[in-house]
Every structure is written in C-alpha cells, then in structure tokens.
Amino acid sequence: MRCQVDIDGQGRFGWRLVAPNGRSVAVSLTLYDTHARCRAAFLRLCAHHAETGGGVQHSSDGGGWVWAVWDASGRHQAGAARTYERHATCRASYDRFRALLPELGSAGPELWGD
C-alpha cells in the first residue's frame, strides 16, 4: 500500500490510498490547503480510527454503492474510490479499509514513497 497526495486545479490537496496493483482503494473526502495538512489528516485518521463512524450507502446518482468514514463531529474523512455494483462487495471493501487503518498509521516512509 502507498498513500499518494494529489493536488486539484484549485490548489487543494487530497490523499489517495493505492494498492500494490495500482488500483485506488480509498480517497480523501476532505480537501486541505497544504500538502502537510493533507498528510497529517491521513495519519490522524489512522491514529483515531476507533473513534470514527462509517457505512455503506447508495451513491448520490443512485447507480450503485459507496462507503464513507467520518470523524466524531460527522465530517467525512475517507470514502470509496469507486462505485460498487453490489452492496456486499462495497461492504467488504469498507471492512478491509477499516482493518487497514491501524497498521497504516504505524507504516514508515514506504507508505508515502519517501
């Protein structure tokens, strides 16, 4: 796994968790004004994973299923990198991401490609 920080056209930063096969696993649902704040937010999510909520829901366009993770204040932090056709597949992806969070928080520079 590696975590990549991307910048959008307006200069805001978001992280993307990428599997060894190159597929995006999860994305930041919050954008940050600096690269450092984005990276710190991902590490905070990992460190406080037990305090987060989340779940699976229909996508906003109604064409499938997505998952999201939110902090104690209800602010969305992470979400599915794609829409899933089946609820069960989406739920499995969500569960795998939640299980990864504790170990990602203790990962070294290899997580960031440093």
C-alpha positions as CSV (number, residue, x, y, z in Angstrom):
1,M,0.0,0.0,0.0
2,R,1.1,3.6,-0.6
3,C,-0.6,6.9,0.1
4,Q,-0.4,9.5,-2.6
5,V,-1.2,13.2,-2.1
6,D,-2.8,14.8,-5.2
7,I,-3.5,18.4,-5.9
8,D,-6.6,19.7,-7.7
9,G,-7.0,22.6,-10.1
10,Q,-7.7,25.0,-7.3
11,G,-4.5,24.2,-5.3
12,R,-6.2,21.9,-2.7
13,F,-4.7,18.6,-1.6
14,G,-6.3,15.2,-1.1
15,W,-4.9,11.8,-0.3
16,R,-5.5,8.6,-2.2
17,L,-4.6,5.1,-0.9
18,V,-3.3,2.9,-3.7
19,A,-3.0,-0.9,-3.6
20,P,0.1,-2.7,-4.9
21,N,-1.8,-3.5,-8.1
22,G,-2.2,0.3,-8.8
23,R,-5.9,0.5,-8.0
24,S,-7.1,3.2,-5.7
25,V,-8.6,1.8,-2.6
26,A,-9.8,4.9,-0.8
27,V,-9.8,8.7,-1.2
28,S,-9.9,11.7,1.0
29,L,-13.4,13.2,1.1
30,T,-11.9,16.4,2.6
31,L,-9.5,18.7,0.8
32,Y,-6.7,20.6,2.5
33,D,-4.9,23.8,1.8
34,T,-1.4,22.3,2.1
35,H,0.4,19.0,1.4
36,A,1.5,18.8,5.0
37,R,-2.1,19.2,6.4
38,C,-3.4,16.6,4.0
39,R,-0.7,14.1,5.1
40,A,-1.3,14.9,8.8
41,A,-5.1,14.4,8.3
42,F,-4.5,10.9,6.9
43,L,-2.2,10.0,9.8
44,R,-4.8,11.4,12.3
45,L,-7.5,9.2,10.6
46,C,-5.3,6.2,11.2
47,A,-4.5,7.1,14.8
48,H,-8.1,7.8,15.7
49,H,-9.7,5.0,13.6
50,A,-11.5,3.6,16.6
51,E,-13.4,6.9,17.1
52,T,-14.7,7.1,13.6
53,G,-18.0,6.1,12.2
54,G,-18.9,4.9,8.7
55,G,-21.0,2.8,6.5
56,V,-22.3,1.8,3.1
57,Q,-24.9,3.8,1.2
58,H,-26.3,4.3,-2.3
59,S,-24.2,6.5,-4.5
60,S,-25.5,10.1,-4.9
61,D,-26.5,9.2,-8.5
62,G,-28.2,6.0,-7.4
63,G,-26.1,3.9,-9.7
64,G,-24.5,1.7,-7.1
65,W,-23.0,1.6,-3.6
66,V,-20.2,3.6,-1.9
67,W,-18.8,3.7,1.6
68,A,-17.6,6.6,3.7
69,V,-15.8,7.1,7.0
70,W,-16.5,10.1,9.2
71,D,-15.0,11.6,12.4
72,A,-16.7,12.1,15.7
73,S,-18.1,15.5,14.5
74,G,-19.6,13.9,11.4
75,R,-17.1,15.3,8.9
76,H,-16.5,12.9,6.1
77,Q,-12.8,11.8,6.0
78,A,-12.5,8.9,3.6
79,G,-14.6,7.2,1.0
80,A,-14.7,4.5,-1.7
81,A,-12.5,5.3,-4.7
82,R,-15.2,3.9,-6.9
83,T,-18.9,2.9,-7.0
84,Y,-19.7,-0.8,-6.4
85,E,-22.4,-2.6,-8.2
86,R,-23.1,-4.9,-5.3
87,H,-23.7,-4.0,-1.7
88,A,-21.8,-7.0,-0.4
89,T,-18.7,-6.1,-2.5
90,C,-18.8,-2.5,-1.2
91,R,-19.2,-3.7,2.4
92,A,-16.2,-6.0,2.0
93,S,-14.1,-3.0,0.7
94,Y,-15.2,-0.9,3.6
95,D,-14.4,-3.6,6.1
96,R,-10.9,-4.1,4.5
97,F,-10.2,-0.4,4.7
98,R,-11.2,-0.2,8.3
99,A,-9.0,-3.1,9.1
100,L,-6.0,-1.5,7.4
101,L,-6.2,1.8,9.3
102,P,-4.4,0.7,12.4
103,E,-1.4,-0.7,10.6
104,L,-1.2,2.2,8.1
105,G,-0.8,4.6,11.0
106,S,2.4,2.8,12.0
107,A,3.8,2.4,8.5
108,G,7.0,4.1,7.7
109,P,8.2,6.2,4.8
110,E,7.4,3.4,2.4
111,L,3.7,4.3,2.8
112,W,4.5,7.7,1.3
113,G,7.1,6.6,-1.2
114,D,9.8,8.5,0.7
